[in-house]
Amino acid sequence: MGDQSRQCYADATEFLKLFRASADDAVGEVICVLDADAANASAGPVRKEAYGRPDPQVASPMIGTSGPAFPELLV
């Protein structure tokens, strides 16, 4: 879960660069997961790492889903 979350943040960082923006410009994110318990266990450290601060100032609702776009995805 943590590795896929890190990849999502890396992909989002590249996407933001297209608009001359960065994680510092983000005000919200929506996290869709298959396993909320596993996501909660890894979300804190991964988010802190992605935003580079101990208290990310980004709204972050988590939504449980019954199936991802591709079967190998967890996030």
N, C-alpha and C positions, 0 to 999 in steps of 0.2 A: 504494500500500500504506500509506504513512504517513498519508494523509488518512483512509482507512477505519479505520485503527487509532485515530487521534485521535477519530473519531466513536464508536467502540466505547467508549473511555474516557469520553467525554462522556455517552453513554447510561448507562454503568455508574454514573457519578456521580449522575445523576438518579434511578436506581433505588435507590441506597444512601440517598439523601435520604428516600425513603419510609419508611425504617426508622431515621431520625435517625442515620445513619452517614455516613462519608466514606471516602475512599481510605486515610486513616490507620488505619481499622479492618480493612482487607483483609489477609488472611494468605496468600492464594493466588489465582491466576488460571490459566485454561487457554486458550491461544491456538490456535485451529484455522485453518490457512492452506492455500492451494493451492500457493504457491511459498515453500518454506522459506528459500531463499537470499535472496530479496527481503525476506522478513519479518525475517531476521537482520540485514540491512543497515539496516533502519529501526527495529527494535524498541528498541534501546538509547536513542536520543534521544527517541523517543516515550514510552517508559516513564518516563524521567527527568522529562520534561515533565509527564506525567500524575500522577506521585506527588510532584512538586515537590522532588526531591532527587537527588543524583548517584548514590546507591546504594540504589535501591528495595529494601526489606526484605520482598519478597513472592515466594513461590515461583511460578515461571512456566514450567511445561512447555509446549512447543510441539508440536502434533500436525499432521502433514500429512494432508490429506484429498483425495479424488479429485473431490469436487464439493460446492459449498455449497448452502444452502437455496434461494438465488436466483442465477441465472447471473451477475449483475453484481457479486457479492460476491467479494472476495479474502481477507477476514478473517472 
